[in-house]
């Protein structure tokens, strides 16, 4: 009888508790997202003043923001579909956040 209790206790101890949703991946993605948002929002704040210095009307800002929102929505739709089909969401998040700084850096490499 004592042996079965010991086995039950060992089994209960060795069964891993399920991990919660708040893990290293979530923390890393959250920090990366916050820093990225900081950069994007800083650009958004500077853009109206920059366009005013260029002498462009406010409608240009609206057009730029509209195109940006449309591209973001389309990208979310496509990436959601791909994530559902592929199923490797963590890899897709890492690739997406990895491509963002590469895209920003490559936008500065243009011929003189």
N, C-alpha and C positions, 0 to 999 in steps of 0.2 A: 504494500500500500504506500509506504514511504517512497518507494522507488518511482511510482507513477506520479506522485506529487512533485518529486524532484525533476522528472522529465517534463512535466507540464510547466514548471517554473523556468527551466532552461529554455523550453520552446518559446515561452512568452518573452523571455529576455532577448533571445536571438532574433525574434521577429522585429524587423526594423520599423520604426514609426514612419508613417508617410511624411515626406518632406512638405513643408508649407510652400506657398507661392512666393514668399519673400526670401529669395536666395541670391547668390552672387551674380547670377545672370540678370536678374531684375534690377539689382543695385547698379551694376555696370551700365545696363541699357538706360536706366533713369538718369544717371550722371551724364552720360554721353548725350542724351536727348536734351537735358537742361542746358549743357554748354552749347550745343548746336542751336537751340532756340535763342540763347543769349546773343549769339553771333547774328542770326537771321533777324531778330527783332531790332538789333542795333542798326543793321542795314536799313530796315524798314523805317526807322525813325529818321535816319539821315537822308533818305531818298527824296522826300518832298523839298527839302531845302536845296539839295543838289539840282533838282529839276528847275526850281525857281531861279537859281543862279544861271542856268542855261537859257532861261527865258521861255521855257515850255509851259503850256497851259495845264491846269489841273486835270483836264481830261486825259492827258498822257499818263498821269499817275494812276487814274482809274483803269485805264487800259492795261497798264503793267500789272496792277494788282489783280485784275480780272483774269488775265492770262495765267498768272502765278497760281491763283486758286483753282482754275480749270486743270492745269497740269498736275497740281497736287491731288485733286479729286480723282483724276483719271489714273494716276500712279497708284493711289490707294486701292482703287477698284481692281486694277490688274494684279497688283501684288497680293491682294486678298485672295483672288482666284488662284494664283500660282501657289500660294501657301496652302490652300485647301487641297489642291491636287498633289503637290509634292509632299507635304507633311513635315518637312524639316524646317520648322519655323525659326529655331535658334540660329541655324546656319544662314537663313535668309536675313535675319536681323543683323547678324555680324557682317554679312556682305553689304547690306544696305548702308549701315553706318560706316563701313570701311570705304565705300565708294564716294561718300559725301565729301570727305576732305580731299580725296584725289581729284574729284571734279572741281572743287574750289581752287586747288593748286594749279590744275591744268588750265583754268580760265585765265590765269596770269601769264601763261606761256604763249605768247603770240609774237609773230614776226614784227620787227620794228618798222 
